[in-house]
């Protein structure tokens, strides 16, 4: 949805629904005191301390940390994703931490991440029921936007992303651009897919269940069958170890990003 169509009452509804779901059975945080009138873009700028522009240079991302009854760092995000001036509400679980067996409270952290993901999906389902823009709407819009001239190629791309609406939207854009596309939604499923295919590029998310992006990249680089497959890794996290990322991956994207940046990265990595 274009930013000019997002109203202050919509922002308030998104915040209220987030809090209702995230704090069910618990004590909610102090109410966010949004003004009664005004346009959403003005309100977002005025609330820069709590709602700030983040993310890739070519995309806008406004966030407010609302937390949940069990994890104080979860955020509501309003992001411009893939398409210029198309914004969607998302939940940022803000738990993109690298966990390794043997770390203190390893199992507890994994359980928290699982619970946060379920909570994220519940909140985003509530928003969709209220007709607020979510990534489910991105799927519909990508079928109509221009992708420019198709590439003359037979390159196959494997998309690995647990955000199913985003993965589907990426697949639609890349197929219309002229690429052959396969899609999986976690690291283990990607390994299984690679038993029967050898893509020319893997576009993967950093934070995924059943092997995250770093774990999957590490396994790919240890196998002679997959060691040479280029990897484009994408993440919203600002705490990733960039040295490790660039040792294992061939390119790095900060979410949210625009489709043209994605196309440029893919064109470079499949030359």
N, C-alpha and C positions, 0 to 999 in steps of 0.2 A: 504494500500500500504506500502511495506517495506520502511524504512527510506532511505535506499541506493538508492532507485529508485526516491525519491523526489528530484528534482533539484532546483537550485536557480531560474531559470526562472519560475518554477511552484510556488515557494514562492512569487515571484514578481507578478505573475498573480493573485494569491489569494488575496494579499494585494490590488492590483489595483482594482479588482472587488469589494472587500469589500468597499473601499472608494467610488467607482462610485455609488453604491447602497445606502450606508449610508449617503452620502452627496449630493444626487441628489437635485438640486435647492439651495444648500448652499455652503459655503466656505469650501473646503477640508483642511485637516491638512497638515503640511509640509511633503513632500515626504520622505518615508523611503529609506535611501541610502544603498541598498544592493550592494555587490560587483558583478562584472560581471561574475566571474568564481568561482570555488570552489564547494565543495559538500555541500549539505544542512545541514548535521549534523555539519560540521565545522562552517558554517555560524551561525547556531543556538547557538552554544557554544560561538562564538565570540560576539554575540549580547545578552549576558546573562542579561545585564541591562534592555533591552527592550523585549527580548524573553527569558524567563526563565523556567527552569524545575519546575513544580508544581505538586500537586496532591498526590495520594497515593504512598506509598513507592515502590510498585511493578510496577508502570506504569510511563511513562514519559509524560510530558505535557509542551509544549512550547507555550508561549502567548506573544502577543504584543497588547498594548492598543491603539486602533485607534479611538474609540469614534464614534459618529454620529452627525448629525446637531442638534439634540435635547438632546443628552445624552452623556457626555464625557467619560464614563467609560466602554463602550462596548469593547470587546476584540476579536481578532482573536486567535483561539487556534488550535494547531496541537497536537493531542492526540493519545496516544497508548491505544486503548480501547479493553478490554476483551481478546484480542488475542495478544500474545507476538510479538513485532516488526511489528504490523499492525497499521498504523497511518492514521488519518482522520482529515480533516479540519472541524472545528465547530465554531459557533459564541457563545461566552459567553456574555450574556446580562448584567451580573454583577449587577443585580437588585434584588438579592435574599434577600429582606428585609421583615421582618414580619410586616404586616400592619393590624391594627385593627380599626374597626369603631370608630369614635370619635377622631382619631389621626388628627393632622393638615394636611390639603390638602390630606385627605384619597382618595377621588375620583380622584384627579389629579394624584396621584401616581399610582393608579390602571390603569388609562388610559395610563400613560407612560409605565407601564409594558406590557399592551396589545399591544401598538404600537411597543415596542421593540421586542416582540415576532414575530409580523408580519414582522418586518425588518429582524430579524434573519432568518426566513424562506425564505424570498426573496433573501438574500445573499447566503444561502446554495443552493437554486435552481440554482442561477447563476453559482456557482461552479460546480454543477452536470452537467449543460449544457456544461461546458468547460472541462468535463472529469477529473476534480480534485477529489481526493478521499474524500468522505463524508460518513456519517453513513449509507446512502443507500447502499453503497458497503459492509458494515459490514454484512448486511442481507445475501448476496450471499456467503460470505466467511464462515460464521458460519455453513453452511450446509455441509462443507467439512472437517472441522478440527476435530481432535480427542478429545473426551470428557472423555476418560478413561473408566473404567468399569462402567456399569450402576448400579444404586442403586436398591436394592430390596425393593421397597416401593410402597404404594398406596397414598402417600402424594400428596395433591393438593396445588398448589401455585397460588396466585393471584398477578399478576404484575400490578402496577399502575404507569405509566410514560407517560408524554405528549410528550416525544421524541419517536415518533412512530417507526422509524427504530430501535432504541435501544430496545424498548419493544419487537418488533418482533424478534430481534436477541436473546434477553434473553430467550424468549419463545422457540425458536428453540433449543437452547443449553440445556435448562432444560428438554424439552421433550425427547431429545436424551439421556439425562442422566437418564431418567426413571420416571420423575415426570409428574403428570397431571397439566396442566397449563390453567388458565384463564387470560384475559388481558383486562384492561381498560386504558383510557388515561387522566382521571382527577378525582379529589376527589369525585365529585357528582356521576359520573358513577360508581365509586367503591362502594359507599353506596348502589346504586341501585342493583349492582351485589350481594352484601352481603345479600340482601333480599331473595335470592334463593339459596345461597351456603354458606358453612362454610369451608373456606380453612384452611389448617394446618399452613400456613404462608402467610403473605402479604409482598411483596417486593415493596416498594414505593419510589418515588422520593420526595425530600423535596419541590421543587419549581414546582407548578402546577397551572393551572387555575381552577377556581371553587372549592375551598378548597385546600390549600397547605398541605404538609405532616403533619405539626404540628396540623393544624385545624382538619384534618381527624383523626389523632391519638387521639386527645382530644375527639372527638365524639365516637370513638370506645371504649375508656376506660369508657365512661359514660353509655354505654349500656350493660346490663347483657348478651345479646346475643353475643356480640363481645369482651367483656372485656378481655377474655383469649386468643384471637388469637395473636400469636407472630407477631411482626412487625420488618422488617429490613429496615431501612431508609437510603437513599443514597443522597448525595449532593455534589456539587462542591464548595459550599460556605464555607469560612473560618470564617464567622461571626456568625454562628449559636450558640445558647445558648445550650451548650452540656449538662448542668445539666437538662434543660427542655427536651432535646431530649432523654436522658437516663431514665428520669422519665416516659416517654410515650412509648418509643420504647424499643425493646429487643436487638437490635444490630444497628450498625452505620457503613456505608461504605463511604469513600471519593472517589468521582468520579475524574478521571477515575480509574477503578480497573481491575484486571485480573480475568479471569473466574475461576481459581483455588481458589482464595480468596473467590469469591462468593460461589462456591461449598462448601468450608469449613464452611462458615457462615451458609449456609442453612442446612448442615448436623448437625451442632451444635444446631440450633434453632428448628429442627424437631425431635430431639432424643426423 
